[in-house]
């Protein structure tokens, strides 16, 4: 999206998982467009480099380590962000976990861990942010996936969690829309330069996936950040309850990743 230092001016965002990958790109894009940005991650070492880049954009920045699986901890983060910035108007739920595993070998703990991070973590952050967003209106953006649109091998746990995230997006959009809160989602495809692609597309699986994509390329973090900027700006003021697929048309081909 063309650079505009006023696109999100006056807004204040919390981005979970904002220290790395797609959510780092979203956090930086928001900051470049005038939004105060707080980021959180389970690993403190992921936060400091991104915090410095956000600060360099000339906006207020905050980095707070927390685990979204801990409802009390993420609630404290939300409170601290709202106090520090004087408001909270944007929430991006991007904290996620993933690994490759056949369903028959998947342990209950492994399945539960991903559901706890991706789905329950999203709920925890939404619930904590609701009182602040309801004061002046705002936007919740949930990062989903396309894995559950078909049957993606070795991704049962993530597919189940992200399907739940999509359901959460739709339900909250209906319940919280009257309070001035839009709830939307983005389902990224294979995004180059991310840990997800490194894990899910090793070796020749990367080339196979690229060849199957209608646009014959992988996505970029910038592709997702641009979509996030649109959905979280007033340009999307009548968009609510939908999850935007940003995958070059991969899911339409009926071919799973790899």
N, C-alpha and C positions, 0 to 999 in steps of 0.2 A: 504494500500500500504506500502511495506517495507520502513522504515525510511531512508531518504537520505537528508542530510543537503544541498545538492547542486542541488536537482531536480528543484527548482525554484530560484536558486541563481541568483542575478542580476535583478530580477523582482520586480515590485512594484504594489500592488493591492489595490483597493478600494472595500469594501464589504458593500453593503447597507443592513440594517437589521442585521448587524454583531455582535450585542451585545448579542443576545440570539439564542437559538434553532439551527436549521440546519446551519444557516449562521455563528453563533459563531463557530461551529465545523469546517466549511470551513476556516474561518479566522485563527484559531489556527493551522490547518493542513498546511496551506500555510506558516505560520511563522516557524513552525518546519522544513519545507523543504527549508528554506533560503530566503523566500520572505519578503520584507518590506510590512507591512499591515496597512491600514487605515480602520476604521470602522465608520459607521454612523447609527443613529437611531433617531426616533422622540423623544424618551425618554432618556435624558442624564443619568439617573440612571442605564440604561442598559449597558452603555458603560465602565464605570471605571473598574469594575471587569475583564472584558475581555481584556481591554487595558493592565492591569498589567500582565495578563497571556501571552499576545503577547510579551511584553517587556522582559519577563523572557526567551523567546526563543533566545534572543540575536540579534534580528533584530530591525530596526527602526519601531516605531509604532505611530499611530495617531488616536485620537478619536474626531469626530466632530458631534455634534447634528444637525440634519436637517430633514426636511420633504420632501420626494421625490415628493410629490404632488406640491411642490413649485419649478418650473423650475429654477428660479433665485437662490434660496437657494442651490439647488443641484449643480448648475453650480459653485457657489462660493466654495463649498466643493471640487469639482473636481479640480478647480484651485489651492486651497491651498494644496491639496495632491500632485499634480504634482510639485509644487514649493518646498515643503518640502522634497520630495524624489528625485527631479531632473528628474522625469520621471513618467509615468503611463503606465503600460503594461498589466494589468489585471483588468477587471471590473466584479464583481459578483453582479447581481441584485437579491436580495433576500427579500427586504422589501415587506411586504404583510399584508393584512387584511382579516379577515374571521369571520363569525358567522353563526349559523344555522337559516334558515328562509324559510318557505314555499313560493313558488313563488307568490301565491295569496296574501300573507301578506307582501311581500317585497315592501318597499317604494322606490320611485324614488331616494331619498337621500341615502338610504342604498345601492341600486344597484350602484349608481354613486360613492359612497365613495370607494368601493372595486375596481371598474374600475380605479378610479383616482390613487389609491395606486399601484395596481398590474401592470396594463397595462400602464397608462400614466406615472407613476413613472419610470418604466423601460425605456420608450422612453426618458424621460427627462435626465436620467443618461447616456444613450447611446449617445444621441446627444451632451451632454456636454463633454463626454470623447473622442469623435471622433477625434478632432484635435490633441490630445496628442497621441492616439493610432496610428494614421496615420503616425506619424513621424518616428517610428521605428517598426511598426507592433505590434500586440498584440492579446488578446483574450477577448471576452465578453462571460460570462456565465450567462444565464438567468434561474432562478429557476421557473419551471412551476409546473404542477400537472397532475394527471391522471383522475381527476374528470370529464372532458369533453369528455373522450373516450367513455363513455356510458352516461346514464342518472342518475346522482347522486342526490337523493332527498335533498331538502333544501340547495342546493349548486349552484343554477342558476347563482348568481352574480359572484361567484368565477370561475365557469366553463367558463362563457363568457369572463372574464378577462384573464384567463390562455390560452384559445384558441387564444385570441389576442396576447398574449406573444409568443406563438408558431409561429404564422404568422409573427410576428416581427422578430423572430430569423431567419426564412427562408429567408425573404426578405433582411434583412441586410447582411446575409451571402453572398448573390449574389451581392448586391450593393457594399459592403465594402471589399469583398475578394480581388479584384484587388489592394486594398490599403494595403494589408498585414494583414488584420484584420479577424480573424476567429470568427464566432458567433455561439455558441452552447448552448444547454440547458440540464437540468436534470429535469425529472418528477418524484419526489419521491412518493412512496406510503405512507402507514401509518408508521410513524417513531416514535418509542418509546421514551418517555421522552421529547416530545415536546408539546407545547401549543396546536398545531393542534390536536393531538391525544386526549388530555384531553377534548377538546371541541367536537370533532366529534365522539369520541368513548366512551361515558360515560357508566358506568355499564357493562352489559353483551354484549354490542356491541363490546367491545374490544375482548372478547373471541370468538365471532362469526366471526369477521374479521380474527383473527388468524387462526381459524379452516378452513376458506375458502382459505387461502393463500396456494399455491402449496408447499411452503417451510415451512409451518406451524409455522411461526414466524412473528413478526413485524420487520421492519427494524430498524437500529440504525443510529445515527448521523454519526458514523464512516463509515457506508456504503456509505452515500452520500458524505462525505468528500473525501473518496478514489476515487470515480467517478470524483469529481471535480478536484482532483490532476491530474488524468490522462488527462482529457479533456483540462486542462489549461497548460499542460506540452508539451514538444516537442515530446513526445511519441504519441501524437494525432495530429501531424502537418498536416495530410491530412484529418482530420475530420472537416467538416464545414457544418453548416445549419441543423444539426440533433439534436433532443432532445432525450437524452438517458433515457429510462424508468428504474428506479431502485425501483422496488416494489415486487420483488420475484415472478413475474408472476401473481400478483393479477388481473391486468386488463384483462389478457387473459381468466380468468375464467368467465367473464361476470357478476361477482357479484360486486355490488357497495360496498363501505366501509360501514360497519355496517350491 
